[in-house]
Amino acid sequence: MNYLRLIPAAGALALAGCATVDDLADNRVGQTTLRFANGLPAGTVQLLSNGQTVTLAVAATGMSQGEHGFHLHTTGKCTAPDFTSAGGHLNPGGQTHGALSPGGKHLGDMPNLTIGENRTGSAQVELTGDARVVLDEIFDEDGTAVVVHAGADDYRTDPAGDAGSRIACGVLSSV
């Protein structure tokens, strides 16, 4: 038996936690390559859906060790060097920022991305809301960017979590 073929399947099942195979988001509906201000690649982002939910999967590389805020931003534009062209956080409901804020989190909020000693990190985040509504918000007329920040998000400071400067950016496109 070729055990090397089992490793990717085992990894996928480990990431799934308590979900059943039928619950896993398996249809890729969007993607981007994250880039640093100098144009070098900083990772990839995939949007996956099972028709009911949308999951964002990020794999980052070349970043400093530690926690980094990362968010969905309102405009699909990543102009270096500061990526402010991406606008603020994607917040269609006009809520406050962060899971620890009294108003709760908004669509663009995500947990911090942890980068290890090897300068890589990954995360999977289920986006809150009905898949069709979430995708309509992401793929609106001006698009959506994924932005990684220099520091950790504190999950409460409005509007951006006090996560520091924007160090990497990518514009989501549908597939």
N, C-alpha and C positions, 0 to 999 in steps of 0.2 A: 504494500500500500504506500502511496506517495503522501507522506505526512506534511510535506511543504504545502500541498494544496489545501490542507485543513486549517492552516494558520490564519489566512484572511477570514475564513468563515467563523472561526472561533473568536477572533477579534471583534467582528461585527456583532456576534451574539453577546459578548461581554459588554459592549457599549450599549446594548439594548436594555440592559437591566431587567426589569420585570415585564417589559412589553412582550407581547406575543409576536410571532413572525408576521402575522396579518396586520399588526399595528404599525410596523416599521415603515417610515417614509422611504420609498424606494424609487420614486420617479424624480429625476433631476429636472427642475423647472427653471433654474437660474444659476449663474456663476460669475465669478470675477477673479482676476489676479490682483492681489494687493501689491502695491509698489511703494518703495521709499521715495523721498523727494529727489534723489539722484537717479531715479528710474530703475534701479535694481529691484528684482522681485522680492517680495516680503512674505509671500504665501498665497494660498488660494482659499476661496470661499465658494461653497456649493449650497444652493437652496434645494431641498428635497421635500416632496409632498406625497402623501398617500391619499389625497383627495379630501381629507378631513382636517389635517394639520400641515403646517409648514415647519421644517427644521432647517436651521442654518448650521452648517458644518464648516469650521475654519481650521486650517492648518497653517501656522505661521513659522517663519524662520528668519534668523539674522537679527532678532530683537534682543534687547538687554534682558537679563534674568529678572524675574519678578512679575508682579501683577500689572496688567495693562488694561485700561478701560477700552472697550470697543463697542461701537454703536452703529445703528443704521442712521444715515443723515439724509435730509430732505431733498437734496439735489444731486443728480448723477453727474457730477463734475469734480474732477480731482486735479486741480491746478497746483503744481509745486511752486514754491517750496513749503507753503504752510497749509495747503488743502482747505482753506477757509471757503473756497468756492463750493464746497459740499454743503454749506449752510448749517443750520442747527440740527438737532435730533429729529427723526421722523416721529411726529407726535400728532396724528390726525385727530385725536380726542381732546387735545389741549390740556393734558394732565400734567402734574408736576413730575419732576425727575426722580427716579430711583425707587427701588423696592422698599427702602426704609423711610421714604417720605410719607407724610400723612395722606397724600393723594394717591399713593401707589405709583407703579411704574407705567411708562408708555411704550408704544410699539418699538421705538428705537433703542430702548434700554436692554442691555444684556449683561450677564455676569462677567466679571473680570476674566481676562485671558491670562492664564499662568504660563510663563515662559521659563523653561528649566535651564540648568547649567549649560546644556548643549545648545542654547539659544533657539530652541524650538518649543512649540506648544500647540495644542489643539483643543477644540471644544465643540460640543454639539448643543445647540440651544433650540428648544421648541418655542416658536413665536406664538404669542397669545392671540387667539381669535380664530374665526372661521377661515379656512384656507383660501377661499375665493376672495374674501374681503382683504385679507392680508396681502395676497398677491396683487390685487388691484391697487392697493396703497403703494406697494413697492414699485410696480411697473406703471406708475402714473406718467403723465405727459413729460415731466422733467426728470424722471428716473430717481434712483436711490444709490447712494454711495455707502460703502462700509469703511469706517475710519477706525484706526487703532491709535490710541493716545500714549504719550510717554509714561504716564503714571497710572495708578489705580483709581478706579471710580469709587467714590465714597458712598454711593447708592442713595444720597439724600440731597446734596447741594444742587439747587435748581439754577440754571437749566441743564448743566452738563456734567455734574458729578465731580467737579474739581479734579479732572483727570489729566490736566496739563495739555501740552502742545500735541498737535496731530503729527504722527510720525509715519503713517502708512495709509494708503487709500486705494480703493478700487470701486469701479462703477458696475453694479449688477446688470447683467443682460439676461434676457430669457433665452431658453434653448429649445 
